[in-house]
């Protein structure tokens, strides 16, 4: 790929973060959780609405966890990472559009449509992430991944700002309609800004292993999936990192999923909740880029560990939150680390994976994230239900940051990168033979 096409492919890949982050901001974090609590769950106790939202999130994560590794192996075998990404984008856009139909008391309908959208969002991300090693050179991956997150915060934040203006400036009797229209706008935004990736990011070359010539995609997917589970054991430091990520991303993801509805349970105003989450998007953008630069100076792993230390303090402080100003302060603190921790994790994982098996390994990475990711919201929901409130639920997330950070310390990233490079050389020799 020449330099101009390489640059265009990177820009198009980064643009997908701009596209799908509208779902993360408006649907996952800001507008839908408040709408789910105050409108769709009208008549239910506040903590029951919070628990239902947590369980809905858990179901969505479990479903994508079952599908992602099988589809990832199929995508590598058939040379169709972009095609699978497109299928999940269409599912996500459809589920998001259907949220427009949710009215007062329709919490179950809201859960079903959110699950559809969430499966589309998470499933597409598996294949989106798997394209990173193909569009960025190894020495670019930290910065390209961080640029993606930064563009995501900017794009998601801009649409959230529009949605926030629609909701807050409308007469009170129209705020519900404006919320529902914002869901429809997310679907349109997501679809339209995926077009550059479809146009400019090339499909990575298909590589058939010896013995797979007569396999159909389903046979190959199960064969490769079995091999991936076996082979990942050869990459000891990648496996350690995946388990560490498994742990600490539980805490990060649960904070993202539950922050809005936690604020609603504490009876903070819609202006404060959505306004804080909007502020997070714009503050997180420069900090995501700063973490990319920080990784160049002190290393990727130390930068992630720094972010986990800050997250631990945030979870502890959230237990004592009383006033709306506290929500704003903690939101700012989350913004400083949210993008950087996830962008650097994605890049570090990509460097420790053989590039030609990126969809298989990112699917394994993704399935570990999704299966493990169910533990955080599930724990949050159970503690909230048992304790008749969510203060202890939010502080319980500290365990994920401590355990994940402790295991991350033992990961030798240079050794992990060396193992991936050796495996890639062996694969190229095998396929060229």
ABEGO torsion letter per residue (X at the ends): XBAAAAAAAAAAAAAAAAAAAAAAAAAAAAAAAAAAAAAAABGBBAAAAAAAAAAAAAAAAAAAAAAAAAAAAAAAAAGAAAAAAAAAAAAAAAAAAAAAABBBGAAAAAAAAAAAAAAAAAAAAAAAAAAAAAABBAAAAAAAAAAAAAAAAAAAAAAAAAAAAAAAABBAAAAAAAAAAAAAAAAAAAAAAAAAAAAABBBBBBBBBBGAAABBAAAAAAAAAAAAAAAAAABAAAAAAAAAAAAAAAAAAAAAAAAAAAAAAAGBBAAAAAAAAAAAAAAAAAAAAAAAAAAAAAEAAAAAAAAAAAAAAAAAAAAABABAAAAAAAAAAAAAAAAAAAAAAAAAAAAABBAAAAAAAAAAAAAAAAAAAAAAAAAAAAAAAAAGEAAAAAAAAAAAAAAAAAAAAABBAAAAAAAAAAAAAAAAAAAAX
